[in-house]
Amino acid sequence: MNAREAARFTKYRPAPGAPTAIPSQPESGDASRRMTAVAIDRPAARPSSPALEALRDERARFLVLWVIPIMVGALVSFAPPVLGDGDTFWHIAAGRWMLAHGAAPATDPFSFTFVGRPWVAHEWLSEVAMAGAWLAAGWSGVMLLAGLTAAALAALMGGWLLRWLSPLSTLAALALGFACIAPGVLARPHFLALPLLALWTIALMDARANDKAPSPALALVVALWANLHSSFLLAFLIAGGFALETLLDLRAWRWRVIAGWAAFLALSALAALATPHGLEGVTFPLKMLTMKAMDVVVEWQPPDFMKPSPLEVALLAGVLVAFWRGVRLTAARTLILLGLLHMSLQHVRHEMLLGVVAPLILAEPLGRALGRTEAKEVTWGMPAPQTALGAFLIAAVVIGRLATPLARVDGPTSPVSALASVAPALRAQPVLNDYDFGGYLIFQGVRPYIDGRTDMYDAFVADDDLIQRGDHAALDRAIARYKIRWAIIRPTRPLAAALAHTPGWKRTYADKYAVVLVKTS
């Protein structure tokens, strides 16, 4: 060995007592010696300690169960589009009426075209809650109610997803789910009922995971749901699917569990009758499916796939993950998802239902496809510092929303200036109003020609659609039958031009949202 080789040997020789790397075969040359040196000096990988794993779990739970729901709640609480639907006005007006009379109305108390006719106020509890929020804190209170609903929904969904998915996958699933829910994030009863849909689905899946029947107390969710919104019938479709799954699971087939599911379904059916409308409240949602008005109301139309939509993105992402990772579902759960998908493709308003249920049902099979063998326990409790921080953030959102007054201004569903231009005496006369303005008129104490209570008007909505399109024959019939004296409609409606060119009618006000026309002879 020459002097240069001896120097290299001394340089890479380990210190006494240090581990040495023994090659499996003789090596020669500078490159092999450098590789040996790297192998000697590289520290061995250490497994994560239990304390580090606990810290990561704590951070993930705080993010998913606290931070994300608070952020979602804050965004909804301060998002103007939450109040962008004209039905919000008449929902609050109906709630005020019920608080004043101490009962749900059995007939229409608001319009002049259908006054006294039967009306099933199937969303009465939501309307009372909305009216209470408005009376307590104005429009800020209504938006805060919607924000709290969104936060509760995000927390429920995130808690279940985190049992089976990593924090990153949980956030991705939440994002896709809320993308489908977003178009329906409005201050309306259907949105207030969504946390009950999530709670119901989670409780049923938890019962199946533990191979037992759901708790009888869960039937109380149906009782509450049936008084909030007519979507409570979906509870029976989902529960029926999981009951069928129990029946088909021959490996764990037990008479006691089967009987428990049957008893639970029967108890839930009885709970659905606990409304002011009894049996009629249960059959009413089924009658809505046959309404003629569905053909002309936007939210009952099928989705438009000619342009990108959240539903399309969610469906493509779901198909990608299912094929890529080999996600496997039971037949019953597949039927539940296919049923919801069918509903979403029929009516755009049902996309939100798919956005809630699909991530919850897919969480377990996706988690198993990604390598998780069992559910991870997710507790809601947090250490004192995180709890204090979360409470501070919630208080900041609530106080910030309530401390920021919100006044309604002119908009597509709120013709504030246009109605203000109408004399009180004329307001008391029969009006031909835009469909989207009916809620605001009710809210302001003006009896409308039509409003968003499609379930009550039904075929009348289709007739009104002809009028809004400027059909002169339908317009003349309506004016003569109801003795119309004035009109408040959108300037873009063909009806606006038709009335403006009709002898005996005069335009008295106009802005970009509404025009007012008065019959002069």
C-alpha positions, 0 to 999 in steps of 0.5 A: 500500500502506497502513502496515498492509499494509506491516507485514504484508509486512515480517513475513512476508518471508523472510530474505535467502537463504532459500527462498520459496514461490511460489504458482501463482496470485495470492493475496489476503487475510490467510488466503492470507498466513498459508498462505504463511508456513507454507509458507515456515517448515515444514522439509522432511521428511528421509529416515531415515538408514541409521544410524537404520534400522539402530538400528530394525532392531536394536531390533526384532530384540532385541525379537522374538528375545530379549525376547519369547522370554524373557518367554514362557519365564518365564511358562511356567516359573512357570505352575502350569497347566503341571503340571495334566495327570495324564499328566505323572506317568506320563511322568516315571515311565516316564522313570525306569523307562527310566533305571533299565533302560537301555531302552524297555519293550516291555510295560506295567510299571505297571498291574495290569489290563494288566501284561505286555501290549504297550505302544509307548512312542513318546514315550520320549525326551521321557519320559527328558528329563522324568525327567532334569529331575525328578531334577535339579531336581524339579518346578521342573526340569520346569517350566523344561524346558517354559519353555525349550521355549516360549522356543525356539518363540517365537524360531523363529517370531518370527525367520521372521515378522520377515523378512516382517512389521513388528515390530508385525505380528510380535507380533500374529501371535505372539499369535494363534499362541500363543493357539491353542498355549496350551491345549496348554502342558503338561509333556507330550511333545507340547509338547516336540516343537513347536519341531521342527515350527516348525524343520521348516516354516521349513527347508522354506519356506527351501528353496522360497524359494531354489528348491532341495531341503532339506538332507539333514541336515534329515532328522535332525529327523525322527529326533529328532521320531519319538523325542519324539512321534508327531506326527512324521507331520505332517512328511511331510504338510508336506514332501509339500505343499511337494514338490507345490508344487515339482512344480507350479511350471512356471516354475522346473521343474528335474529336479535340484530335483525329484529332490532333493525326492524323495531328501529325502522318502525319506531322511526316511522312513528317518530315521523308522525310527530308533526303538526300535520300528522300523516299528511306531513309524511305523504306531503313530500311524495306529492311534491314529486308529482308537481307540474311546477317542477318543469319551470322552477330552476332548482328542480331542473337537472344539472347542466353538464355543458359547463363545469360544475362541482358535481362533475368534478366530484364525480370524476374524482370519485371515479378516479379514486375508485378505479385507481385504488380499488375501492370496494363497497357492499351492494347495499351501500352501492345502492344508496349512493346510486340512488342519491346520484340518480336524484342529483342527476334529476334535480340540481337541488339534490346535489347537496344530499350526495355531497353529505352522504357520499364522503361518509359512506366512501370513507371506510372502503377508501381507507381500507384501499389505502392500507388502513385495517381498522377505524381510528378512535377520534375523540372530540376533547382537546387539551386546555390550550387548544380548547381555549383557542377554539372557544376564542375563535368561535366567540370572535366569529359570533361577536364579529357577525353580530357586531356587523349590522346588515341591511338589505339593499336592492338586489335580484330578489329584494326590490327595496327601492322599487317597493318604497316608491309605491304608495301605501294605498296602492300596496293594498291593491292586487299586484302582479309580481315577479316570481322572485319578488314574492318572498320580499312582498310577504316580508313587507306585508304586501299580499303577492300574486305568487311567491316561492311556495311552489308546493301550494301553487303547483300548476299555478306556477306554470300559468304564471310562467306564461305570464312572465314570458309575456303571453298576452292571453294569459296576462289579460285573463290574470288582470281580469280575474284578479283585478290587478292594479299594479305590477312589480317585475324584473326589467328583463322579463318579457312581461315588463315590455308587454305591460309597458306597451299595453294601453292603460298601463304606465311605468312609474319607477325603474332601476336595474332590478325592478320596474313598477307599472300602474294601471291607469284605466 
